[in-house]
Structure formats: C-alpha cells, structure tokens
Amino acid sequence: MSTNRIDLPIADYWIVAGTLAVMTGALLALGCERRDETPDVSAAQVREEAREAGDAASDYMKKQLADLERSVAAAEREAKQEIEQAREKAASLPEETRHELAAAIDRTESARDNVSDRLDELKDAGNAGWDATRQRVSDALEELGEARREVAAALRGEPSAG
C-alpha cells in the first residue's frame, strides 16, 4: 500500500505557526485600536457637572418655594380678613349659627397655623425631603381652603359638612 503523504520538515511547521501568530497579532492590533488620546474625564469635571446639576435643582426648589410662599401669604391674608368679617357678623346671627361659625373659625385658624408651620418645614427641608414636605404644604393649603369654605357656609347659615 502506498500513501500519498507529504512530510514537511519541522522548520516548516514553525514557519506556518509563526505566520499565523503574526496574522493573529495584526488582527488583534487592528481590533483593539490603541488610542493615544486619553478620554477627557477628570474628577474636577465630574464635580463641576454635579455642582451644575445641583444648582439647577436648587434654583427649581427656590422658585417653587417662592411660589408657595406667595400662595401661603395670600391664603393667610384672605383667611384673616374672612375671620375678622365673620366675627363682626357673628353677633347678628342665631345662636346655632354662631356655634357653627365659631367652630369654623377655630378650624380656619388652626389650618392657617398649620400652613405656616409646614412652610417653615419646607424652608428647612433638604433635597431628600423636599417633595414630601412640599406635598404637606399643598395639603395644608387645601385644608385651609376647606376651612375657609366652612366659614363662608356658616355665615350663610348653611350646615357645615366638616
């Protein structure tokens, strides 16, 4: 039997292996392109971007606080006027209506104080508690509005729902 086998000397194997190694290295070098420029990221730049983001959030919070302060001041001023007017008219009302009016006035004064307290909390709130505290201020404003409606209803002689 004869076989058609070509025997290459060992040196030829080393030449083929070396050629494959060079080709593999070249392909890896192209695939893993080395960049001479380093990315433009530094701790100072990251801190600056974080500071700018914090400033933007702080500006937004300051605007919201100013808006809420104006709303609270207006609501407190109007509530005070309504309470004064209600007290002036109370003497001319029937006894039962006076009792309902007095209860509505007490609730309004309590709600007004609550709004003021919640606004003070918001002024002292940090970023972490801002949203929850802002919501408490909004809730307190709504409560004040309901109490003011009760005063108006009591002045008209209507029974209060609250």
C-alpha positions, -999 to 999 in steps of 0.1 A, spaced: 0 0 0 12 33 -7 2 65 9 5 99 -6 17 117 23 38 147 23 62 151 52 73 186 59 103 192 80 97 206 115 111 240 105 82 244 81 57 239 109 74 266 129 72 290 99 35 283 95 29 287 132 49 320 132 30 333 102 -4 325 119 8 342 151 18 374 132 -15 375 114 -34 370 147 -14 397 163 -21 421 134 -58 414 136 -58 419 173 -39 451 170 -65 464 145 -94 453 166 -80 467 198 -70 500 183 -49 519 207 -58 555 212 -31 579 221 -57 604 235 -70 598 269 -107 604 275 -114 639 288 -128 627 321 -115 641 354 -128 642 389 -129 680 386 -151 678 356 -174 653 372 -177 675 403 -184 706 382 -212 687 363 -227 675 396 -225 710 410 -243 724 380 -270 698 382 -273 706 419 -275 743 412 -303 737 387 -322 716 412 -316 742 439 -329 770 415 -360 750 408 -366 744 445 -361 781 452 -387 790 426 -412 765 440 -406 778 475 -411 814 463 -444 804 446 -456 786 477 -446 815 499 -468 838 478 -497 813 478 -494 809 516 -492 846 523 -523 853 501 -543 825 517 -533 836 552 -542 872 544 -576 863 530 -583 839 558 -575 866 583 -599 891 566 -627 865 564 -623 856 601 -625 893 611 -656 898 589 -672 866 603 -666 877 639 -681 911 632 -713 895 617 -714 868 645 -734 889 669 -763 893 645 -766 855 638 -788 830 656 -772 810 684 -768 777 665 -752 795 635 -729 813 659 -717 780 673 -711 766 638 -693 798 628 -671 797 659 -661 761 651 -654 770 615 -633 800 626 -613 778 650 -607 753 623 -596 780 599 -572 795 625 -558 760 632 -554 754 594 -537 788 589 -512 780 617 -506 745 601 -499 760 567 -474 784 583 -457 755 602 -455 734 570 -440 763 551 -413 767 578 -406 730 575 -402 734 537 -378 762 541 -356 739 563 -361 708 542 -331 694 523 -332 677 488 -341 644 503 -373 655 520 -383 683 496 -411 666 477 -428 651 507 -426 684 526 -438 703 496 -468 679 494 -475 686 531 -476 723 524 -500 717 495 -522 695 517 -522 722 544 -532 749 519 -561 726 507 -572 722 543 -571 759 549 -593 764 517 -618 739 531 -619 756 564 -625 790 548 -654 775 528 -669 763 561 -667 799 575 -685 812 544 -711 784 547 -717 792 584 -721 829 576 -748 819 551 -765 798 577 -757 765 559 -748 734 579 -711 725 577 -700 692 562 -668 691 582 
